Amino acid sequence: MTEGATGSGVPDSAITVCVRVRPLNPRELGEGHRVCVSFDEPSKQVVLTAVDKNTLLQLRGSGAKGYAFDRRYGQEEISDAIYDDVVSQLVESCFKGYNATVLAYGQTGSGKTHTMSGGVGIHMKQEEGIIPRVIRHLWSICDAIRKKNKPGEKCDITACALELYNEDLLDLSVRAGSVDANKGWDGVKKEGAPAALKLQERPVGKEGRVVPEVIGVREIDVSNASDLKRFFDDCMVNRSTSSTKLNDRSSRSHALFTITVHRTIVEVMDELGEDFRAKIRTSSFSSKLHLVDLAGSERVKRSGVTGKC
């Protein structure tokens, strides 16, 4: 799900919803499951067919159900197609002052983390993943801006990572058990488990619009793509996972990675000043790209999750 923009950087739709169908995994194949999802080209819908788990035949009297999405990706397609079609234009729009969000939603084992982070999939194809490609794309644009060496222009990038686990908001960049992990939002050292961050609202702008703000999260300055990728990898190691009936290493928390682009633009205007020189207009802005990997959305009975997971 993305809050997007066209290639020109101008938003054309508030939300674009895409669906990705993954292949059956070895466990499902071993249990005799069969694919019940197909694409109907004339209607551009994803069609689900009810199948008897014993006979693997379509159930009598049960009609197929169709669901419409903005974009559909089949079992053989990799996340590169999703990135090129939808995400790349969001990255470019951040350098023009737009905020954007890429959100992965689905049940445990559906491939959310794999799509966002990459790796070798069920189809045995190597995927770079959306987040690593975002990092590479961001820095290619940032480096191009810096190489122009235009006086007064700046382009800097910062990043932070949050985890919502068991109704607590935690800083993913801090390892559990470290000195910083046992400090609360007020900076006071706590005993035991990592302390939750504080979420509050603050007014912004002349209209007094209220926005949420996280107090105590660590935001780092990154100087190159390798630093940002290393930060993301370290945060993924700190994320809460456990084994379920649907996935051997299931993400049991919502993870939010935020990359902020800080940019100063210098424009030479057509007007002349009192000194008969062209007027210079300088503008600065910060735009955020949120990359969200949600925990599984299935029923507890189906996943077999217990305890705090």
Summary of the structure (lengths in Angstrom):
residues: 309
radius of gyration: 22.9
end to end distance: 24.8
largest distance: 86.0
contacts: 852
relative contact order: 0.15
helix: 22%
strand: 34%
